[in-house]
């Protein structure tokens, strides 16, 4: 049922879903940053970050279950037909190299984001407002944004070399 995606390439449904989510996430993230910087709406910023983080956690968990348990790994999605594999040799090696680069960011992002959220919750509480933790939070927040954008860019790059070309 979920072996075919909806973007028109031979990826799985969950792979298409995660790639689409990463693309949609960047504008939401930018909106959240604009809301806090220019409108000083700390509560909306917090809520957007929590909802976005929760949605991403659920999407990535479903994605990993799909890739690992249902398909038996990413190679089985890239080469669905073992008798006629789409990628072999150098092309497969290139996709694997792009995946390694992507995983650097994809693995660090949830830890960095979770740390940022945990410390924010601990220091700002349920009524967020500027305080002594604000500078640390800004630094962690920007590192999280950069990491997440790099996760999205390298994830799209992986999708492109694995399924589009």
C-alpha angles and dihedrals in degrees: 000000000000096000093097124060131217102231094080098256129103095262127118123267092249093049090053090046094052093046090050091047092052091052092047092045097064096065091045089051092049091048090052090052093048092049093055097040101045105020097033088222097155095168094055090046090052093047093048091050093048094047093044091048092049093048091049092048091053093044095049092045091051089046093053092047089050096047099040105032105027100035101025095234141332094281090064090055093048092046104032093163109055091191091058108024116193095211127036139152115357094004091055091045090053092051090049091051091050089049091053090053091047092050092057089065098031092056097043096046099070092046093049093044093046090050091050092049095044094050091044091052090047096047103031101033124190095323103053118204136146116288145139092305093054097095093049089046092051091051093047090043094053091046088051092049092049091046092048093048089050089049089053094046095048091043090055089045090053091048091049097050093039101046114005105050 
